[in-house]
Amino acid sequence: MDELDVSPSNMAIDSALLDLADIEGWFPAARAIAEQLISENVRTELKRFDPEEMYEDTMTFLVETSIRHGEYRDGMTVEVEDWSAVFDAAFLDRYSHVRAFHACRAFAGLDSYKRHGIRKLSRGLLRELAHVVFANYSTIEEIDKVVDGADIPDFEESVYVFTDAIHPLDSSCNHYLQSGSEMLQALSIALGIHSTGILAAQGEPYLIECEVPLKHVSLSFRWELWRKFVTEYFRVEAGAPQPTEPYDFCLRVTQPIAPNSIRGFHKINRKIRSFARYH
């Protein structure tokens, strides 16, 4: 990657920043929150568990142990959803933003990102992009027709970011860097020009480094992240080694990412080197 491109829009953000590459930062926070919310009796018993049998998706190790110790009997349950909500409140009280990276192909340069930030996909934005990338391959009328007839799934109307800069370079995910949005790929097929490779031949690939407000991250994605953190703490307490590598975690952001939340633009060079300085 090339050096960080700092623009005037990249002003410092007054935030309590969660950086998943900073394990020495978030792991003590997970420990403190677990010890604050979960009784000593439950924590003591969980130290005798097999760390390999502690699963963050269901957290049955915590649910069943809490029931056994009579936790939350006063009109409350101890289902994983209840714990997830409790963890969410605690982590949001500690962190306001998360460092993340948006993978994209900048077909019209970076000015739009610097002015508007990272926008959610809409029919208007799709039309704007389609006019740029397909102008030399189809008529405006044909482009508008396929855009108007396109079915934009609900999940596309969000912004997706990675919590590390290595995962989006992987072959399973780097189509964002090679060809941009899947919706543009779908439009090229609808226009009958998908075999020309025109998307990969235009624009330049970038990772956009952001500080994303955690309140704009989809609730289910936040819950999954907090369960990972707390479960990792209990695994270590039960004898597993402390993690040394950042999670390659994808987050769904339900609001546009504002220009002043962008910290820099990292152009991917031909070698697609890893972002080792930070992640």
C-alpha positions as CSV (number, residue, x, y, z in Angstrom):
1,M,0.0,0.0,0.0
2,D,1.1,3.5,-0.6
3,E,1.6,6.0,2.3
4,L,-1.4,7.4,4.1
5,D,-3.1,10.2,2.2
6,V,-4.2,12.8,4.8
7,S,-6.7,15.4,3.7
8,P,-8.2,18.4,5.5
9,S,-11.4,16.3,6.1
10,N,-9.3,13.9,8.3
11,M,-9.5,15.9,11.5
12,A,-9.1,14.1,14.8
13,I,-12.2,12.6,16.2
14,D,-12.9,13.0,19.9
15,S,-13.7,9.4,20.7
16,A,-13.0,6.3,22.8
17,L,-11.7,4.3,20.0
18,L,-11.9,0.5,19.8
19,D,-9.1,-1.0,17.7
20,L,-9.2,-4.7,17.3
21,A,-5.5,-4.8,16.5
22,D,-4.8,-3.3,20.0
23,I,-5.3,-6.6,21.9
24,E,-3.5,-5.1,24.9
25,G,-6.3,-2.5,24.9
26,W,-9.5,-4.4,24.4
27,F,-8.7,-7.6,26.3
28,P,-8.3,-5.8,29.7
29,A,-11.6,-4.0,28.9
30,A,-13.3,-7.3,28.2
31,R,-11.9,-8.7,31.5
32,A,-13.1,-5.6,33.5
33,I,-16.6,-5.8,32.0
34,A,-16.9,-9.6,32.6
35,E,-15.8,-9.2,36.2
36,Q,-18.2,-6.3,36.7
37,L,-21.2,-8.1,35.3
38,I,-20.7,-11.7,36.2
39,S,-20.6,-13.0,39.7
40,E,-17.4,-14.4,41.2
41,N,-19.2,-17.8,41.8
42,V,-19.9,-18.1,38.1
43,R,-16.5,-16.9,37.1
44,T,-14.8,-19.4,39.4
45,E,-16.7,-22.4,38.1
46,L,-16.0,-21.3,34.5
47,K,-12.2,-21.5,35.1
48,R,-12.7,-25.3,35.2
49,F,-14.3,-25.5,31.8
50,D,-12.6,-26.7,28.7
51,P,-11.8,-23.5,26.7
52,E,-12.4,-25.5,23.4
53,E,-16.1,-25.9,24.5
54,M,-16.7,-22.3,25.0
55,Y,-18.7,-21.0,22.0
56,E,-19.4,-17.3,21.5
57,D,-22.5,-17.8,19.4
58,T,-24.6,-19.5,22.0
59,M,-22.5,-18.9,25.2
60,T,-24.1,-21.9,26.7
61,F,-21.2,-22.2,29.1
62,L,-22.2,-18.9,30.6
63,V,-26.0,-19.3,30.3
64,E,-26.0,-22.8,32.0
65,T,-23.6,-21.9,34.7
66,S,-25.5,-18.7,35.5
67,I,-28.8,-20.7,35.8
68,R,-27.0,-23.2,38.1
69,H,-26.0,-20.4,40.4
70,G,-29.4,-18.8,40.4
71,E,-28.4,-15.6,38.6
72,Y,-31.0,-13.2,37.3
73,R,-34.0,-14.9,39.0
74,D,-35.9,-11.7,39.7
75,G,-38.1,-11.7,36.6
76,M,-35.1,-12.0,34.2
77,T,-33.7,-14.8,32.1
78,V,-30.1,-15.6,31.3
79,E,-30.5,-16.3,27.6
80,V,-27.7,-15.4,25.3
81,E,-29.8,-12.5,24.0
82,D,-30.0,-11.0,27.5
83,W,-26.3,-11.3,28.1
84,S,-25.7,-9.8,24.6
85,A,-27.8,-6.7,25.5
86,V,-26.0,-6.3,28.9
87,F,-22.6,-6.6,27.2
88,D,-23.7,-4.1,24.5
89,A,-24.6,-1.4,27.1
90,A,-21.3,-2.0,28.9
91,F,-19.0,-1.8,25.9
92,L,-20.9,1.2,24.4
93,D,-20.3,2.9,27.7
94,R,-16.6,2.4,27.2
95,Y,-16.2,2.8,23.4
96,S,-17.8,5.3,21.0
97,H,-16.0,4.4,17.7
98,V,-14.3,1.4,16.1
99,R,-11.4,1.5,13.7
100,A,-12.3,-0.2,10.4
101,F,-11.5,-0.4,6.7
102,H,-13.8,-0.1,3.8
103,A,-12.6,-1.9,0.6
104,C,-13.6,-0.2,-2.6
105,R,-12.7,0.6,-6.2
106,A,-12.7,4.4,-6.7
107,F,-14.0,4.7,-10.3
108,A,-14.3,8.5,-10.2
109,G,-11.4,9.3,-7.8
110,L,-11.5,10.2,-4.2
111,D,-13.2,13.6,-4.3
112,S,-16.7,12.1,-3.7
113,Y,-15.5,10.3,-0.6
114,K,-13.9,13.4,0.7
115,R,-17.1,15.4,0.1
116,H,-19.8,12.9,1.0
117,G,-18.0,10.2,3.0
118,I,-18.9,6.6,2.3
119,R,-22.6,6.5,1.2
120,K,-25.0,3.7,1.5
121,L,-26.0,2.2,-1.8
122,S,-29.1,3.8,-3.2
123,R,-30.7,3.8,-6.7
124,G,-29.4,7.3,-7.2
125,L,-25.8,6.4,-6.3
126,L,-26.0,3.2,-8.4
127,R,-27.1,5.3,-11.4
128,E,-24.3,7.8,-10.8
129,L,-21.7,5.0,-10.7
130,A,-23.2,3.2,-13.7
131,H,-23.0,6.3,-15.8
132,V,-19.3,6.6,-15.1
133,V,-18.3,3.0,-15.6
134,F,-20.6,2.0,-18.5
135,A,-20.6,5.3,-20.5
136,N,-18.3,3.9,-23.2
137,Y,-20.1,0.6,-23.5
138,S,-23.8,1.4,-23.5
139,T,-26.3,4.3,-24.0
140,I,-27.5,6.4,-21.1
141,E,-31.1,5.1,-21.9
142,E,-30.0,1.5,-21.6
143,I,-28.1,2.1,-18.4
144,D,-31.0,4.0,-16.8
145,K,-33.3,1.1,-17.8
146,V,-31.3,-1.6,-16.1
147,V,-30.7,0.7,-13.0
148,D,-34.5,1.3,-12.7
149,G,-35.2,-2.4,-13.0
150,A,-32.5,-3.5,-10.6
151,D,-33.6,-5.2,-7.4
152,I,-31.4,-3.7,-4.6
153,P,-31.4,-6.2,-1.6
154,D,-31.9,-4.7,1.8
155,F,-28.4,-5.8,2.9
156,E,-26.9,-3.8,0.1
157,E,-28.3,-0.6,1.6
158,S,-25.6,-0.5,4.3
159,V,-21.9,0.1,4.4
160,Y,-19.6,-2.9,5.1
161,V,-16.3,-2.5,6.8
162,F,-13.5,-4.8,8.1
163,T,-11.9,-4.4,11.5
164,D,-8.5,-5.3,10.0
165,A,-6.8,-4.4,6.8
166,I,-5.6,-7.9,5.9
167,H,-9.0,-9.7,5.5
168,P,-10.3,-7.5,2.6
169,L,-7.1,-8.4,0.6
170,D,-7.9,-12.1,0.8
171,S,-9.0,-13.8,-2.4
172,S,-12.5,-14.5,-0.8
173,C,-13.1,-10.7,-0.3
174,N,-10.9,-8.7,-2.7
175,H,-13.6,-8.6,-5.4
176,Y,-14.5,-5.2,-3.8
177,L,-11.1,-4.0,-4.7
178,Q,-11.1,-5.6,-8.1
179,S,-14.6,-4.8,-9.4
180,G,-16.4,-2.6,-6.8
181,S,-20.0,-3.3,-5.8
182,E,-21.6,-6.5,-6.7
183,M,-24.5,-4.4,-7.9
184,L,-22.3,-2.9,-10.6
185,Q,-21.3,-6.4,-11.6
186,A,-25.0,-7.4,-11.8
187,L,-25.7,-4.4,-14.0
188,S,-22.8,-5.2,-16.4
189,I,-24.4,-8.7,-16.8
190,A,-27.8,-7.1,-17.4
191,L,-26.2,-4.9,-20.1
192,G,-24.6,-7.9,-21.8
193,I,-21.1,-6.6,-21.3
194,H,-19.9,-8.7,-18.4
195,S,-17.2,-10.5,-20.4
196,T,-15.2,-7.4,-21.2
197,G,-13.7,-7.0,-17.6
198,I,-14.5,-3.3,-17.8
199,L,-14.9,-2.8,-14.0
200,A,-11.5,-4.2,-13.2
201,A,-10.0,-2.0,-15.9
202,Q,-11.3,1.2,-14.5
203,G,-10.6,3.2,-11.3
204,E,-8.1,2.3,-8.5
205,P,-8.4,0.1,-5.5
206,Y,-8.4,1.6,-2.0
207,L,-8.9,0.7,1.6
208,I,-10.5,3.6,3.4
209,E,-9.6,3.8,7.0
210,C,-12.4,5.0,9.2
211,E,-13.4,5.6,12.8
212,V,-17.0,4.4,12.7
213,P,-19.5,5.3,15.5
214,L,-20.4,2.1,17.2
215,K,-24.0,3.2,17.5
216,H,-24.2,3.0,13.7
217,V,-23.1,-0.6,13.6
218,S,-25.9,-3.1,13.2
219,L,-27.0,-4.4,16.6
220,S,-26.6,-8.1,15.7
221,F,-23.0,-7.4,14.5
222,R,-22.2,-5.6,17.8
223,W,-23.6,-8.4,19.9
224,E,-21.5,-10.9,18.0
225,L,-18.3,-8.9,18.6
226,W,-19.0,-8.5,22.4
227,R,-19.7,-12.2,22.8
228,K,-16.3,-12.9,21.1
229,F,-14.6,-10.6,23.5
230,V,-16.1,-11.9,26.7
231,T,-15.8,-15.6,25.6
232,E,-12.1,-14.9,24.8
233,Y,-11.6,-13.7,28.3
234,F,-13.2,-16.8,29.8
235,R,-11.1,-19.0,27.5
236,V,-8.0,-17.4,28.8
237,E,-9.2,-17.7,32.4
238,A,-9.7,-21.5,31.7
239,G,-6.2,-21.9,30.4
240,A,-6.1,-20.9,26.8
241,P,-3.4,-18.6,25.6
242,Q,-4.3,-14.9,25.1
243,P,-5.0,-14.0,21.5
244,T,-2.2,-12.4,19.6
245,E,-3.9,-11.8,16.2
246,P,-6.7,-9.2,15.5
247,Y,-10.1,-10.6,14.5
248,D,-10.9,-10.4,10.7
249,F,-14.4,-9.2,11.6
250,C,-16.8,-7.7,9.2
251,L,-19.3,-5.0,10.4
252,R,-22.5,-3.8,8.9
253,V,-22.9,-0.1,9.3
254,T,-26.5,1.2,8.9
255,Q,-25.7,4.9,8.4
256,P,-23.4,6.6,5.9
257,I,-19.8,7.2,7.2
258,A,-19.3,10.9,7.4
259,P,-16.2,12.6,5.8
260,N,-14.8,13.5,9.2
261,S,-14.9,9.9,10.2
262,I,-12.4,9.0,7.4
263,R,-8.9,8.9,8.7
264,G,-7.1,8.1,5.4
265,F,-7.0,6.5,2.0
266,H,-4.7,3.6,1.4
267,K,-4.1,2.8,-2.3
268,I,-3.5,-0.9,-3.0
269,N,-0.4,-1.3,-5.1
270,R,0.2,-4.2,-7.5
271,K,1.9,-6.4,-4.9
272,I,-1.2,-6.0,-2.6
273,R,1.1,-5.8,0.5
274,S,-0.4,-6.3,3.9
275,F,-1.1,-3.3,6.1
276,A,1.5,-4.6,8.6
277,R,2.2,-1.2,10.2
278,Y,-1.2,-1.1,11.9
279,H,-2.8,-4.5,11.5
